[in-house]
Structures are given as C-alpha cells and as structure tokens.
C-alpha cells in the first residue's frame, strides 16, 4: 500500500509538470519499482522494519534523478514544497524505523510523532500540487 501511495505522489509531478515521454518513462519506472516493492513485501512479509522503511525512503528520493528537469518546469515554491515534503517524510520514516522509546511529547510517543511528520509531508506535497501544478 505504501509503495502505491509513493508512486501516486509522483503522478502529478511526472505526468503533468514534466509531461511528455520523459515524465511518462520516469513515472512508469517508479510505478514498476513500486509493484516490485509490493511483491517483495508479499514474499518477505516479516522483513525488518529498517529495511522496509529504507525501501520506502529510497523510492521517495528517486526524484533526485529528475531534479534538473523538475527545476526547469516547476515554480520555485513548488519545488521547495516538494523537497520539504521529502524531508518531512524522511524524518518520519527514520523515527518509524528506529522506534526510539525515549521520544515522547506529552502523550505522544514515537509512533504518533512519526504520523505527524508523514501528515506534514503529505500536506507539503498536496500544497505543491494543488497550488502550482493543477
């Protein structure tokens, strides 16, 4: 599921902002890797948390291979929000992978804090797409 959400996050940036064959090829590559990731998780259901999280983060940051073309078609604010979202997702992913028991803010433990970072990353990407791409 998470692999599909990551691939879906690429869709507006690849298929609308980049467009053309470059965007289509990159999106198809990302979607294919996402399907491979799903098959991997189906075959190794109990893979270590750090490994599955590393795969999610790696797929998310594959966008760096298209940073130059993206910087040519995206508004600077949209690109900033895209990168900010990636950073927020990554911080959340690291918290999830490490499960730091000492990380608490009031009644919020590491898992709730992980979700806050994921929500903020999603919000950043949503604003980037809604405000600058659609």
Backbone as CSV, one residue per row, in Angstrom:
resi,resn,N_x,N_y,N_z,CA_x,CA_y,CA_z,C_x,C_y,C_z
1,UNK,0.818,-1.193,0.000,0.000,0.000,0.000,0.866,1.262,0.000
2,UNK,1.875,1.282,0.871,2.721,2.471,0.952,3.468,2.687,-0.361
3,UNK,3.886,1.601,-0.995,4.565,1.743,-2.285,3.648,2.417,-3.314
4,UNK,2.377,2.068,-3.328,1.441,2.681,-4.274,1.206,4.152,-3.942
5,UNK,1.158,4.478,-2.652,0.988,5.879,-2.256,2.191,6.714,-2.698
6,UNK,3.372,6.148,-2.560,4.576,6.861,-3.001,4.532,7.059,-4.515
7,UNK,4.219,5.996,-5.252,4.136,6.110,-6.715,3.062,7.120,-7.114
8,UNK,1.935,7.092,-6.427,0.867,8.045,-6.725,1.283,9.484,-6.491
9,UNK,2.157,9.695,-5.522,2.653,11.050,-5.257,3.500,11.574,-6.414
10,UNK,4.087,10.674,-7.168,4.891,11.067,-8.326,4.026,11.491,-9.513
11,UNK,2.808,10.980,-9.590,1.986,11.159,-10.790,1.867,12.609,-11.252
12,UNK,1.435,13.556,-10.413,1.284,14.918,-10.934,2.609,15.560,-11.344
13,UNK,3.674,15.234,-10.635,4.970,15.820,-10.973,5.498,15.256,-12.295
14,UNK,5.320,13.956,-12.506,5.809,13.320,-13.737,4.883,13.557,-14.918
15,UNK,3.601,13.306,-14.714,2.672,13.270,-15.841,2.105,14.633,-16.212
16,UNK,2.069,15.570,-15.264,1.563,16.909,-15.580,2.711,17.900,-15.704
17,UNK,3.525,18.015,-14.644,4.594,19.022,-14.655,5.657,18.698,-15.706
18,UNK,6.211,17.497,-15.660,7.218,17.115,-16.662,6.565,16.818,-18.001
19,UNK,5.530,15.992,-17.966,4.813,15.624,-19.184,5.709,14.927,-20.199
20,UNK,5.161,14.692,-21.361,5.919,14.090,-22.451,6.492,12.730,-22.116
21,UNK,7.403,12.293,-22.979,7.975,10.958,-22.801,8.858,10.879,-21.562
22,UNK,9.556,11.958,-21.230,10.431,11.950,-20.058,9.624,11.693,-18.788
23,UNK,8.516,12.408,-18.626,7.670,12.221,-17.454,7.013,10.855,-17.424
24,UNK,6.559,10.399,-18.587,5.897,9.094,-18.666,6.869,7.965,-18.352
25,UNK,8.065,8.031,-18.909,9.066,6.984,-18.662,9.458,6.972,-17.188
26,UNK,9.672,8.144,-16.604,10.070,8.179,-15.197,8.943,7.660,-14.306
27,UNK,7.710,8.062,-14.593,6.588,7.578,-13.784,6.419,6.067,-13.934
28,UNK,6.545,5.561,-15.148,6.431,4.116,-15.375,7.520,3.368,-14.610
29,UNK,8.710,3.921,-14.581,9.806,3.314,-13.814,9.470,3.285,-12.327
30,UNK,9.001,4.404,-11.800,8.640,4.488,-10.378,7.513,3.506,-10.060
31,UNK,6.483,3.467,-10.908,5.356,2.558,-10.678,5.811,1.101,-10.737
32,UNK,6.727,0.786,-11.646,7.250,-0.586,-11.745,8.040,-0.965,-10.496
33,UNK,8.843,-0.042,-9.996,9.589,-0.298,-8.760,8.619,-0.473,-7.599
34,UNK,7.543,0.305,-7.588,6.532,0.170,-6.529,5.886,-1.217,-6.569
35,UNK,5.551,-1.695,-7.753,4.975,-3.042,-7.880,5.983,-4.086,-7.406
36,UNK,7.250,-3.924,-7.783,8.292,-4.849,-7.312,8.402,-4.804,-5.791
37,UNK,8.275,-3.608,-5.219,8.309,-3.472,-3.766,7.152,-4.187,-3.094
38,UNK,5.986,-4.114,-3.700,4.816,-4.821,-3.159,5.050,-6.328,-3.206
39,UNK,5.554,-6.819,-4.328,5.851,-8.255,-4.443,6.904,-8.675,-3.420
40,UNK,7.914,-7.853,-3.234,8.948,-8.122,-2.240,8.330,-8.267,-0.852
41,UNK,7.441,-7.344,-0.489,6.796,-7.384,0.832,5.856,-8.580,0.958
42,UNK,5.239,-8.993,-0.139,4.368,-10.170,-0.098,5.183,-11.442,0.119
43,UNK,6.369,-11.483,-0.464,7.220,-12.664,-0.339,7.997,-12.686,0.979
44,UNK,8.281,-11.511,1.513,9.004,-11.420,2.788,8.208,-10.511,3.709
45,UNK,7.095,-11.052,4.190,6.142,-10.272,4.975,6.756,-9.715,6.250
46,UNK,7.650,-10.466,6.864,8.244,-10.044,8.132,9.645,-9.468,7.968
47,UNK,9.899,-8.803,6.854,11.222,-8.216,6.680,11.437,-7.154,7.759
48,UNK,12.679,-6.906,8.128,12.949,-5.951,9.205,12.391,-4.559,8.900
49,UNK,11.932,-3.914,9.943,11.343,-2.575,9.829,12.309,-1.606,9.154
50,UNK,13.586,-1.661,9.518,14.563,-0.733,8.953,14.705,-0.941,7.449
51,UNK,14.588,-2.194,6.987,14.737,-2.482,5.565,13.534,-1.974,4.780
52,UNK,12.322,-2.268,5.254,11.144,-1.795,4.516,11.105,-0.273,4.491
53,UNK,11.475,0.362,5.600,11.478,1.822,5.636,12.533,2.385,4.691
54,UNK,13.686,1.743,4.612,14.736,2.181,3.684,14.258,2.097,2.237
55,UNK,13.506,1.057,1.911,12.966,0.918,0.554,11.968,2.032,0.251
56,UNK,11.108,2.357,1.211,10.142,3.445,1.019,10.867,4.777,0.800
57,UNK,11.837,5.048,1.666,12.566,6.316,1.567,13.358,6.371,0.257
58,UNK,13.971,5.259,-0.122,14.718,5.217,-1.381,13.842,5.497,-2.589
59,UNK,12.662,4.898,-2.614,11.742,5.146,-3.725,11.300,6.605,-3.732
60,UNK,11.042,7.144,-2.562,10.636,8.548,-2.477,11.706,9.503,-2.985
61,UNK,12.951,9.217,-2.650,14.041,10.107,-3.051,14.570,9.821,-4.455
62,UNK,13.986,8.872,-5.163,14.383,8.635,-6.558,14.152,9.883,-7.410
63,UNK,13.343,10.794,-6.909,13.075,12.043,-7.625,14.340,12.860,-7.860
64,UNK,15.379,12.635,-7.074,16.614,13.403,-7.274,17.193,13.167,-8.668
65,UNK,16.868,12.024,-9.278,17.356,11.755,-10.626,16.684,12.659,-11.663
66,UNK,15.577,13.279,-11.270,14.862,14.173,-12.187,14.846,15.609,-11.669
67,UNK,15.728,15.930,-10.729,15.680,17.257,-10.114,15.951,18.372,-11.126
68,UNK,16.867,18.152,-12.062,17.151,19.200,-13.044,15.939,19.466,-13.939
69,UNK,15.351,18.435,-14.569,14.162,18.715,-15.375,13.003,19.278,-14.542
70,UNK,12.845,18.786,-13.311,11.774,19.317,-12.462,12.014,20.783,-12.136
71,UNK,13.266,21.148,-11.876,13.563,22.545,-11.542,13.316,23.473,-12.729
72,UNK,13.311,22.924,-13.939,13.058,23.732,-15.125,11.571,23.945,-15.390
73,UNK,10.716,23.077,-14.834,9.281,23.201,-15.114,8.453,23.603,-13.894
74,UNK,9.008,23.457,-12.704,8.252,23.796,-11.501,8.555,25.212,-11.045
75,UNK,7.551,25.858,-10.518,7.713,27.118,-9.816,8.672,26.861,-8.651
76,UNK,9.564,27.801,-8.303,10.480,27.566,-7.177,9.766,27.188,-5.874
77,UNK,8.614,27.774,-5.618,7.869,27.432,-4.398,7.385,25.989,-4.447
78,UNK,6.959,25.541,-5.617,6.503,24.162,-5.767,7.654,23.187,-5.550
79,UNK,8.814,23.504,-6.108,9.991,22.657,-5.923,10.400,22.627,-4.451
80,UNK,10.371,23.789,-3.800,10.691,23.865,-2.370,9.744,22.982,-1.565
81,UNK,8.446,23.065,-1.851,7.464,22.248,-1.126,7.652,20.762,-1.408
82,UNK,8.046,20.426,-2.624,8.327,19.028,-2.966,9.496,18.502,-2.129
83,UNK,10.578,19.266,-2.067,11.750,18.853,-1.289,11.427,18.840,0.201
84,UNK,10.719,19.863,0.675,10.327,19.906,2.088,9.502,18.680,2.453
85,UNK,8.562,18.308,1.598,7.760,17.110,1.845,8.629,15.872,1.940
86,UNK,9.615,15.763,1.053,10.533,14.626,1.100,11.321,14.579,2.397
87,UNK,11.759,15.736,2.862,12.497,15.795,4.126,11.600,15.385,5.284
88,UNK,10.366,15.891,5.301,9.434,15.539,6.380,9.109,14.048,6.363
89,UNK,8.858,13.497,5.187,8.627,12.048,5.071,9.836,11.269,5.591
90,UNK,11.027,11.730,5.239,12.244,11.032,5.647,12.425,11.060,7.159
91,UNK,12.222,12.218,7.770,12.325,12.302,9.233,11.323,11.349,9.875
92,UNK,10.091,11.355,9.372,9.085,10.427,9.892,9.496,8.980,9.702
93,UNK,10.040,8.669,8.535,10.474,7.303,8.256,11.596,6.848,9.170
94,UNK,12.537,7.732,9.432,13.642,7.387,10.335,13.108,7.144,11.743
95,UNK,12.191,7.983,12.189,11.579,7.781,13.511,10.868,6.433,13.552
96,UNK,10.128,6.115,12.492,9.421,4.831,12.427,10.401,3.660,12.460
97,UNK,11.474,3.760,11.685,12.436,2.654,11.590,13.171,2.417,12.903
98,UNK,13.525,3.497,13.592,14.330,3.369,14.809,13.507,3.076,16.061
99,UNK,12.225,3.401,16.037,11.343,3.200,17.196,11.960,3.722,18.502
100,UNK,12.383,4.980,18.536,13.035,5.474,19.749,12.043,5.577,20.914
101,UNK,12.211,4.709,21.889,11.282,4.651,23.030,11.308,5.935,23.850
102,UNK,12.438,6.632,23.875,12.556,7.850,24.673,11.950,9.077,24.015
103,UNK,11.506,8.957,22.774,10.941,10.099,22.058,9.481,10.258,22.441
104,UNK,9.212,11.221,23.319,7.840,11.462,23.780,7.609,12.951,23.942
105,UNK,6.424,13.389,23.567,5.956,14.745,23.808,4.579,14.629,24.422
106,UNK,4.517,14.752,25.727,3.251,14.559,26.426,2.787,13.131,26.252
107,UNK,1.594,12.968,25.708,1.042,11.629,25.480,1.445,11.056,24.127
108,UNK,2.200,11.823,23.363,2.622,11.378,22.040,3.922,10.593,22.141
109,UNK,3.885,9.341,21.694,5.088,8.524,21.609,5.669,8.600,20.212
110,UNK,6.658,7.754,19.941,7.339,7.808,18.644,6.383,7.559,17.478
111,UNK,5.390,6.684,17.656,4.510,6.342,16.539,3.617,7.525,16.157
112,UNK,3.117,8.227,17.145,2.287,9.403,16.857,3.127,10.512,16.224
113,UNK,4.355,10.668,16.697,5.250,11.682,16.131,5.602,11.322,14.686
114,UNK,5.828,10.040,14.430,6.052,9.561,13.059,4.890,9.987,12.164
115,UNK,3.659,9.762,12.635,2.488,10.117,11.830,2.382,11.620,11.606
116,UNK,2.767,12.420,12.576,2.738,13.875,12.398,3.662,14.278,11.250
117,UNK,4.856,13.716,11.218,5.784,14.037,10.125,5.248,13.567,8.774
118,UNK,4.609,12.414,8.737,4.045,11.910,7.483,2.902,12.814,7.017
119,UNK,2.060,13.234,7.939,0.959,14.141,7.587,1.509,15.463,7.071
120,UNK,2.540,15.999,7.725,3.135,17.257,7.269,3.782,17.095,5.888
121,UNK,4.424,15.957,5.638,4.984,15.694,4.310,3.893,15.624,3.257
122,UNK,2.802,14.960,3.582,1.660,14.870,2.658,1.074,16.248,2.389
123,UNK,0.949,17.052,3.430,0.408,18.407,3.281,1.312,19.248,2.380
124,UNK,2.608,19.135,2.574,3.548,19.881,1.747,3.413,19.500,0.275
125,UNK,3.327,18.204,-0.013,3.163,17.760,-1.397,1.801,18.174,-1.949
126,UNK,0.764,18.090,-1.129,-0.567,18.498,-1.577,-0.568,19.971,-1.979
127,UNK,0.003,20.822,-1.133,0.031,22.256,-1.440,0.835,22.505,-2.713
128,UNK,1.943,21.798,-2.877,2.750,21.941,-4.083,1.938,21.616,-5.332
129,UNK,1.224,20.515,-5.289,0.438,20.088,-6.455,-0.770,20.993,-6.656
130,UNK,-1.534,21.222,-5.609,-2.783,21.975,-5.728,-2.533,23.428,-6.124
131,UNK,-1.498,24.031,-5.555,-1.249,25.454,-5.797,-0.475,25.739,-7.077
132,UNK,0.369,24.818,-7.491,1.285,25.149,-8.579,1.207,24.236,-9.799
133,UNK,0.606,23.058,-9.662,0.574,22.134,-10.801,-0.821,22.029,-11.399
134,UNK,-1.836,21.924,-10.556,-3.204,21.771,-11.082,-3.781,23.086,-11.553
